[in-house]
Amino acid sequence: MTSRPLSHSDINGTVPDLIGRMCDGLLAQAFLQHGDLIESANILYMHVGDVWHRLYFDYGIVFWRVQHEQPENYEASSEGWTFELTDLLPSLGGSSHRIETIDFREVENATVAEIRFDSGRALRITNSWDADLTFWSVI
């Protein structure tokens, strides 16, 4: 398996300085169509300080945005779409964790983000370029 770090041209937006900071909210927004899970990590939200940092992908490009409002579930019923939030902090073993590292790389037609926390666990976000689908896992 070959991999390479992402270049600056692969990132859209300002990468926030989150290393060493406490994350007290970590939400994955899943996308469901007619009740079927399409992707588990359409958007990742990290609450650090007083803002939510929004991380998402589009065909391998990493997007960083900031929002001040609490993310919420929503539904586009006419389209059969549902966007549901999952709290990921319990999967990491607690209610808040210090961010130790955030790494991005390309691996076999995918962009992978790994966010390591002081719990010794990490969150892996994988965006498949072929299908443009994004999924999370705890490692």
MITINU-664483 format. One line per field, with one value per residue: residue number from 1; z negated, y, x negated of N, C-alpha, C in turn. Coordinates in steps of 0.001 Angstrom, whole numbers, plus 500000, padded with zeros to 6 digits. Example, Ala and Ser with C-alpha at 12.3 -4.5 7.8 and 13.67 -1.06 7.14 Angstrom:
k c(1  2) $
n.pz c(492200  492920) $
n.py c(494310  497750) $
n.px c(486810  487150) $
ca.pz c(492200  492860) $
ca.py c(495500  498940) $
ca.px c(487700  486330) $
c.pz c(492200  492130) $
c.py c(496700  500030) $
c.px c(486800  487100) $
end
This chain:
k c(1  2  3  4  5  6  7  8  9  10  11  12  13  14  15  16  17  18  19  20  21  22  23  24  25  26  27  28  29  30  31  32  33  34  35  36  37  38  39  40  41  42  43  44  45  46  47  48  49  50  51  52  53  54  55  56  57  58  59  60  61  62  63  64  65  66  67  68  69  70  71  72  73  74  75  76  77  78  79  80  81  82  83  84  85  86  87  88  89  90  91  92  93  94  95  96  97  98  99  100  101  102  103  104  105  106  107  108  109  110  111  112  113  114  115  116  117  118  119  120  121  122  123  124  125  126  127  128  129  130  131  132  133  134  135  136  137  138  139) $
n.pz c(500000  500966  499929  499655  498261  498060  500267  500091  502013  501957  499930  498871  497530  494271  492309  489073  485953  483984  482496  479375  478117  476303  477205  476953  478143  480621  483521  485980  489040  490520  493715  494916  497205  497929  495564  495724  494961  496481  496291  493479  492503  493600  492856  490461  487255  484974  481756  480400  478078  478445  480854  483644  485635  488902  490884  494021  497088  500639  503343  502656  501964  499142  496966  494779  492460  490360  487870  485778  484641  482933  484396  485988  486378  489506  492032  495367  496431  498804  500629  499524  497914  495026  492443  489938  486702  484945  481814  481290  479248  476961  478123  478149  475559  473524  472496  473323  475026  475493  478471  480185  482638  486108  489124  492652  495609  498820  499913  501956  503958  502180  499691  496522  493202  490028  486704  483741  480264  476742  475355  476390  478496  481909  484467  487601  490761  493874  497237  500151  503434  505786  505346  503956  501215  497655  494650  491148  488589  485481  484252) $
n.py c(498834  502119  505474  509033  512229  514872  517702  521334  522207  520325  520947  522859  525887  527230  525528  524673  525445  522980  521171  519881  521048  520925  518833  518933  518141  515938  515086  513023  513432  511544  510418  509461  507777  507384  505916  504182  503771  505796  507192  507337  509487  512123  514756  515871  517142  519096  520258  522768  524915  527702  527225  525302  523159  522290  519535  518158  516244  516194  514345  513684  516137  518089  519871  522604  524315  526824  527013  528576  527781  525107  521937  520239  517552  516973  516867  516196  515643  515527  514638  512296  512233  512041  513487  512561  512985  511563  511038  510852  510873  509116  506706  507003  506811  508644  511984  514238  515103  515660  516818  515212  514704  515470  514028  513870  511942  510379  507299  504578  505469  507034  509530  509934  510801  511035  511452  511790  511208  512064  509871  507697  506577  506808  508607  507633  508901  508151  508928  507822  508114  507126  506615  508864  508780  508883  507571  506723  505414  504050  503720) $
n.px c(499155  499300  498714  499143  498416  500841  500924  500820  502587  504545  506210  508917  509701  508903  506668  507330  505644  505431  504011  503091  505215  508337  510974  514315  516579  517582  518814  520274  521798  524136  525295  528340  530438  533706  533835  531673  528255  525915  523475  521304  519928  520525  520085  517716  517792  516014  515877  514137  512856  514839  516068  517341  515576  515723  515266  514961  515199  514664  514479  511776  510664  509975  511998  512161  514102  515621  518100  520495  522847  524535  524386  527133  529505  531120  533685  534565  537318  538819  536982  536222  534028  531974  530095  528153  526774  524045  522647  519313  517434  517857  517040  514366  513702  514597  515728  514479  511466  507965  506534  504023  502645  503198  503466  503211  503500  503001  504233  504402  506589  508075  508687  507371  507945  506510  507148  505651  506041  505630  506469  505312  506512  507719  509435  510415  511014  512212  512254  513522  512455  513570  516345  516979  517647  517750  516470  516287  514110  513015  509793) $
ca.pz c(500000  501012  499463  499692  497536  498918  500516  499753  503033  501660  498777  499138  496251  493335  491368  487724  485043  482977  481771  477973  477593  475859  478046  476070  478984  481831  484130  487381  489680  491482  494768  495206  498276  497717  494417  495925  494746  497674  495751  492030  492139  494594  492253  489097  486479  483760  480935  479714  477645  478577  482239  484264  486843  489805  491789  494976  498263  501927  504291  502207  501461  497746  496702  493384  492256  488968  487632  484365  484157  482664  485507  485686  487359  490359  492994  496600  496629  500201  501345  498826  497301  493601  491979  488506  485975  483989  480888  481379  478074  476166  478806  477837  474144  472613  472929  473960  475212  476106  479806  480235  484021  487225  490319  493892  496631  499883  499910  502883  504396  501038  498780  495160  492096  488726  485592  482537  479025  475573  474831  477057  479642  483026  485375  488998  491729  495196  498360  501382  504602  506813  505025  503164  499968  496521  493517  489982  487735  484345  484262) $
ca.py c(500000  503346  506662  510273  513306  515807  518995  522456  522336  519333  521429  524080  526524  527392  524419  525253  524999  522210  520279  520237  521662  520001  518646  518517  517722  515277  514559  512625  513560  510472  510688  508324  508010  506480  505078  503389  504515  506007  507435  507570  510717  513171  515883  515680  518377  519061  521449  523136  526301  528110  527059  523984  523042  521372  518868  517298  515878  516103  513697  513738  517454  518289  521191  523046  525483  527108  527473  528900  527130  523669  521150  519564  516617  517540  515947  516711  514552  515434  513898  511045  512349  512328  513743  512259  513175  510543  511502  509914  510908  507881  505658  507261  506546  509761  513094  515241  514598  516555  516392  515077  514871  515349  513715  513584  511300  509657  505867  503776  506121  507558  510477  509450  511695  510388  512403  511052  511868  511676  508592  506628  506129  507748  508574  507592  509290  507728  509392  507086  508991  506522  506803  510083  508452  509073  506746  506869  504266  504316  502775) $
ca.px c(500000  498520  499426  498386  499086  501569  500297  501691  503631  505570  506973  509667  510012  507795  506532  507271  504591  506159  503109  502930  506444  509378  512156  515401  517690  517104  520024  520245  523101  524379  526264  529210  531408  534842  533521  530458  527021  525102  522131  521362  519209  520720  519372  517234  517792  515194  516082  512900  513062  516240  516523  517377  514753  516414  514335  515649  514413  515343  513566  510395  510281  510341  512570  512260  514951  515956  519467  520693  524062  524506  524950  528394  530057  532160  534282  535157  538275  539261  535939  535947  532707  531875  528738  528191  525519  523618  521618  518191  516548  517908  516254  512954  513501  514817  516576  513608  510105  506991  506117  502566  502177  504137  502678  503940  502686  503692  503962  505196  507821  508823  508054  507553  507592  506445  507098  505271  506427  504845  506977  504578  507304  507753  510573  509988  512034  511756  513075  513258  512569  514418  517764  517088  518324  516852  516842  515413  513844  512133  508674) $
c.pz c(500000  500511  499623  498878  498527  499104  500143  500767  502818  500516  499124  497795  495389  492360  489966  486898  483865  482125  480347  477344  477231  476834  477128  476826  480268  482438  485581  487917  490749  492500  495061  496320  498155  496622  494550  495744  496047  497265  494294  491613  493258  494149  490864  488432  485220  483002  480104  479361  477765  480007  482631  485532  487686  490831  492714  496233  499509  502943  503922  501715  500043  497576  495200  493349  490758  488906  486132  483780  483919  483875  485061  486769  488262  491438  494190  497051  498072  501058  500734  498136  495817  493264  490464  487889  484995  483141  480857  480129  477199  476805  478528  476352  473239  473215  473500  474007  475835  477457  479838  481631  484969  488470  491477  494860  497683  499825  500894  503211  503257  500334  497376  494188  490833  487662  484335  481302  477861  474912  475398  478265  480717  483814  486788  489873  493104  496248  499615  502573  505626  506570  504356  501924  498842  495307  492382  489310  486612  484362  482998) $
c.py c(501235  504502  507863  511307  514211  517078  520092  522610  521329  519771  522765  524661  526592  526221  525013  524664  524285  521315  520800  520847  520589  520010  518136  518212  517130  514542  514178  512754  512474  510927  509403  508713  506939  505466  504224  504263  504585  506287  507843  508880  511747  514438  515450  517051  518178  520366  521681  524607  526627  527987  525585  524047  521938  520853  517969  517164  515914  515596  513928  515082  517604  519723  521436  524297  525640  527478  527650  528216  525645  522937  520439  518546  517384  516547  516724  515641  514417  514648  512520  511038  512664  512493  513634  512406  512026  511134  510464  509892  509660  506731  505795  507109  507752  510852  514262  514671  515681  515964  516361  515288  514827  515160  513402  512916  510678  508202  505206  504377  506604  508620  510016  510536  510853  511452  511590  511896  511340  510397  507412  506079  507204  507548  508606  507931  508943  508173  508659  508012  508437  506815  508135  509853  508482  508309  506964  505511  504719  503256  502943) $
c.px c(499105  499373  498517  499138  499821  500768  501295  502817  504755  506483  507609  510098  508773  507784  506399  506133  505255  505268  502908  504170  507460  510547  513266  516686  517141  518291  519765  521662  523224  525419  527024  530170  532484  534529  532275  529221  526223  523659  522236  520707  519308  519988  518915  517200  516953  515404  514829  513021  514538  516769  516547  516540  515372  515413  515149  514809  515291  514319  512097  509910  510817  510839  512642  513129  515187  517427  519645  521928  523817  525086  526232  528731  531014  532560  534801  536143  538739  538261  535669  534596  532826  530396  528758  526808  525287  522508  520499  517308  516662  517115  514771  512662  513665  515673  515774  512192  509229  506570  504596  502009  503369  503287  503609  502981  503605  503266  504918  506562  508713  507989  508394  507104  507550  506243  506833  505554  505597  505350  506192  505316  507289  509036  510016  511196  511472  512747  512630  513462  513543  515895  518035  517950  517306  517379  515844  515227  512921  511048  507845) $
end
